[in-house]
Amino acid sequence: MEIKLKSPVKKEELAALKAGDRVLLSGPVYTARDAAHKRMMELLDRGEALPFPLEGSVLYYVGPTPEAPGQVIGSAGPTTSGRMDAYSPRLLDLGQPVMVGKGNRSRAVVEAIVRNGAVYLAAMGGAGALMGACVKSARVICWEDLGCEAVRLLEVADMPLIVAIDSRGGNLYESGPAAYLESVR
Amino acid sequence: MIRTLQAGEISAAVAELCVRANRELPEDIVRAMEQAAREEPWPTAKGILDTLCGNIGAAKERCLPICQDTGLACVFAELGQDVHIEGDFNAAVNEGVRRGYEEGLLRKSVVADPLRRVNTGDNTPAALTVELVPGDRLRLTVVPKGFGSENMSALKMLKPADGAEGVKRFVLDTVRSAGANPCPPVVVGVGIGGTFDKAALLAKHALLRPLDRPNPDPYYAALERELLEAINALGTGPQGFGGRTTALGLAIETMPTHVAGLPVAVNISCHVTRRASLVL
């Protein structure tokens, strides 16, 4: 079954999602990877406002390829989320509820997910051409000097995602392989 | 007889290879993905493999990069010793990368300095490896290497007493702890022997070998089969969500080493294992 999720999200909607559920995400999504996260931390350290709202927002760990003339975006699949583990708990504690990327998260991130009723959704790693097709508009909103790492505001429609870590700490990176191994025992 | 190649010809060839490699996977990788999708017994995993095969087709059809991480351009040059290059060879390769990544709308993913991290803006410089060979030709191979998988690679200086069992343990530990990060199903390049640096280069070279071509030495061909089977019993599966297909292939390259050493390097590549070659 596929669950429709619209951003900005309310935390109550996230409570129903379980690891392994398929989600179709629509609405605004902010892109941020390593360098953008580092700058966000620097702003927070100085007590300054971030360039986009954290409350209800979806963060997508992606650095897309340049768009062809007349196109919205190029390839846009997820990057490895683990590199953002050092930064994510702080953002979750400030109310940022949905992360999209690929690969497992640290214990500290899982604890922050549970503490805040957040979720971590997985996009299909290496399927950049298909993921890009879900993006309806894209514009750089800050830190253009970072190139592919600049923060973009994307409008996505029915982006296919899988709940990787749910708000109770259920983790498909653990339960998925365990269930497969059980089936071949 | 000395044959002359113009630097401009080399730039044009590298540019074309950068674009082609990023849009179209080698036939052996496509065949391995399709076969894995047909034979995968776990339904979730099969669904993921079908989607990934769909992405390969969509990229080719719409002239898009298969993956948004269009990589650091690893360029391998087998340079005939009877070739004379008119112009600067290194500059010609980098000019090709610059042009290919710009004209092919590929992502610029290179920072000029590993700690101060400012993007070079044109994906240069390439990681260039030159090998001098007999003849008057130049064979160029471009391998755009994504870093989701590169980051999960590892090297270890084992002791001779660790032997084949130690090598197997290290390869399996490396792939197991990589988990979902390198975008499984992965391709695994293993380098055994040489020195610290040569082992790493051997592992990268192993990724250049088509998946359907085993090591010519039956001893190592058997070790390749055994390790691939062991990896596909880990249960990691496509995207790390469980399943049989954790690796599409594994290749081992070796060279002589010191009496006191047993260097082993494991270079991991994702399901978008790209390479494109041509001969000038």
Interface residues (C-beta under 8 A of the other chain):
Chain A: A35 V62 G63 P64 T65 P66 E67 A68 G74 S75 A76 G77 T79 T80 G82 K102 G103 N104 A122 M124 G125 G126 A127 G128 A129 L130 M131 G132 A133 L146 G147 C148 E149 I162 L172 Y173 S175 G176 P177 A178 A179 Y180 L181 S183 V184
Chain B: P41 W42 T44 A45 I48 T51 L52 G54 N55 A58 A59 R62 C63 L64 P65 I66 C67 Q68 D69 T70 L105 L106 R107 K108 S109 R117 N119 G121 G148 N151 G179 A180 N181 C183 L234 G235 T236 G237 Q239 G240 F241 G242 G243 R244 C270 H271 V272
